[in-house]
Amino acid sequence: MSSIEIAAVTKNEVAALAQIEKECFADPWSEDSLLYETENPAAHFICAKDGGTVAGYMGMHHVLDEGYVANVAVSAKYRRRGIASALITAMLEEAKGLGLAFVSLEVRVSNLVAIALYSKFGFENQGIRKGYYDHPKEDAMIMTLYFGK
């Protein structure tokens, strides 16, 4: 694997993000929705590139001093190489730079790999959203990382 570069998502990466969405999620975001996020001032979307190829991405929205992760997605052929960790590290640095008090996310309760990854970064279980996900129907664990704790 060549060196991974983390950068802000531009319109040029939207088609690649949409492809990763289709690969990773039962209810993927559309290309139009992702394109909108490139111009949304409350959105922070970053991607990981391997030699110019988008390997994964992460999106977060912020409201006042609160951060909410939209998605973390890595293409199957790039998994288990530290890309999600690199994206999370970069996004948490951005969140700190924005002066956020916390960053929160939802994750399928069955996604033990993701739960372990988020826990490694200090995210903690804050509760369950019953029936949050469709296709298949499943509960979500709410995980939050508080800064300054």
Secondary structure per residue as TSV (DSSP state, phi and psi in degrees):
chain	resnum	aa	ss	phi	psi
A	1	M	-	360.0	130.9
A	2	S	-	-76.1	-179.4
A	3	S	-	-66.0	133.7
A	4	I	E	-88.1	131.8
A	5	E	E	-110.7	131.2
A	6	I	E	-105.6	128.1
A	7	A	E	-149.3	162.1
A	8	A	E	-63.2	142.2
A	9	V	-	-72.6	134.4
A	10	T	-	-116.3	175.9
A	11	K	G	-57.5	-28.6
A	12	N	G	-64.4	-25.8
A	13	E	G	-95.1	-6.8
A	14	V	H	-58.3	-43.4
A	15	A	H	-62.2	-40.2
A	16	A	H	-66.4	-39.6
A	17	L	H	-63.2	-41.6
A	18	A	H	-62.5	-37.3
A	19	Q	H	-66.0	-43.1
A	20	I	H	-63.9	-39.3
A	21	E	H	-56.7	-47.3
A	22	K	H	-62.4	-35.3
A	23	E	H	-73.0	-34.3
A	24	C	H	-99.6	-25.4
A	25	F	-	-127.8	143.8
A	26	A	S	-68.4	-31.7
A	27	D	S	-121.7	75.0
A	28	P	-	-70.4	151.3
A	29	W	-	-69.1	147.0
A	30	S	-	-79.2	162.5
A	31	E	H	-60.3	-38.8
A	32	D	H	-62.7	-41.2
A	33	S	H	-63.9	-42.3
A	34	L	H	-66.8	-39.3
A	35	L	H	-60.8	-42.2
A	36	Y	H	-56.0	-40.2
A	37	E	H	-65.6	-23.5
A	38	T	T	-69.0	-17.4
A	39	E	T	-114.8	-0.3
A	40	N	-	-80.5	116.4
A	41	P	T	-66.4	-17.2
A	42	A	T	-93.0	1.2
A	43	A	E	-106.3	143.0
A	44	H	E	-131.9	104.0
A	45	F	E	-117.2	128.4
A	46	I	E	-124.9	155.1
A	47	C	E	-131.2	156.9
A	48	A	E	-106.9	126.7
A	49	K	E	-116.4	137.0
A	50	D	E	-113.6	102.3
A	51	G	T	58.8	35.1
A	52	G	T	92.9	-12.4
A	53	T	E	-92.5	129.6
A	54	V	E	-71.5	119.3
A	55	A	E	-98.8	-24.2
A	56	G	E	-175.5	173.1
A	57	Y	E	-156.1	165.4
A	58	M	E	-143.5	140.3
A	59	G	E	-127.6	145.3
A	60	M	E	-142.9	144.0
A	61	H	E	-112.6	148.4
A	62	H	E	-127.5	142.7
A	63	V	E	-131.2	118.4
A	64	L	T	53.4	-117.3
A	65	D	T	-108.4	27.5
A	66	E	E	-116.4	137.1
A	67	G	E	-116.6	137.0
A	68	Y	E	-129.2	116.0
A	69	V	E	-72.4	129.1
A	70	A	E	-86.0	-54.3
A	71	N	E	-153.1	149.5
A	72	V	E	-129.7	121.1
A	73	A	E	-143.4	134.7
A	74	V	E	-129.0	131.9
A	75	S	-	-56.6	141.5
A	76	A	G	-52.9	-39.7
A	77	K	G	-72.5	-8.4
A	78	Y	G	-111.0	3.9
A	79	R	T	-71.7	159.2
A	80	R	T	65.4	29.3
A	81	R	S	-123.0	9.5
A	82	G	S	86.9	7.8
A	83	I	H	-69.2	-44.2
A	84	A	H	-60.4	-41.9
A	85	S	H	-61.9	-41.3
A	86	A	H	-63.8	-41.3
A	87	L	H	-64.8	-46.2
A	88	I	H	-62.9	-44.1
A	89	T	H	-57.4	-47.5
A	90	A	H	-64.2	-41.8
A	91	M	H	-68.5	-38.4
A	92	L	H	-66.3	-34.4
A	93	E	H	-64.2	-41.6
A	94	E	H	-63.4	-42.2
A	95	A	H	-60.9	-42.9
A	96	K	H	-63.1	-42.0
A	97	G	H	-62.3	-29.9
A	98	L	T	-80.7	-6.5
A	99	G	T	75.4	27.3
A	100	L	-	-70.5	146.2
A	101	A	S	-81.2	-31.0
A	102	F	E	-159.0	164.3
A	103	V	E	-128.3	133.2
A	104	S	E	-127.2	155.1
A	105	L	E	-153.8	165.4
A	106	E	E	-115.4	145.5
A	107	V	E	-143.2	142.4
A	108	R	E	-56.2	135.2
A	109	V	T	-62.0	-22.3
A	110	S	T	-84.4	-9.9
A	111	N	-	-86.9	72.8
A	112	L	H	-64.8	-31.2
A	113	V	H	-64.1	-47.0
A	114	A	H	-66.5	-41.4
A	115	I	H	-59.8	-43.5
A	116	A	H	-63.2	-40.7
A	117	L	H	-63.1	-49.9
A	118	Y	H	-62.6	-38.2
A	119	S	H	-61.2	-37.7
A	120	K	H	-58.1	-31.1
A	121	F	T	-88.8	-0.9
A	122	G	T	100.4	3.4
A	123	F	-	-68.4	140.7
A	124	E	E	-124.8	148.3
A	125	N	E	-64.3	124.0
A	126	Q	E	-112.5	-1.7
A	127	G	E	143.5	-175.7
A	128	I	E	-123.4	137.0
A	129	R	E	-101.7	109.0
A	130	K	E	-65.6	132.2
A	131	G	E	60.4	27.4
A	132	Y	E	-64.8	-40.8
A	133	Y	E	-97.6	149.2
A	134	D	T	-112.5	164.1
A	135	H	T	55.4	63.3
A	136	P	T	-88.0	160.5
A	137	K	T	-62.5	130.9
A	138	E	E	-161.5	152.7
A	139	D	E	-75.8	155.8
A	140	A	E	-113.4	140.7
A	141	M	E	-90.7	131.1
A	142	I	E	-89.3	123.4
A	143	M	E	-122.2	136.4
A	144	T	E	-134.8	141.6
A	145	L	E	-115.2	119.2
A	146	Y	E	-96.6	132.5
A	147	F	T	-87.0	145.7
A	148	G	T	80.8	10.9
A	149	K	-	-80.4	360.0
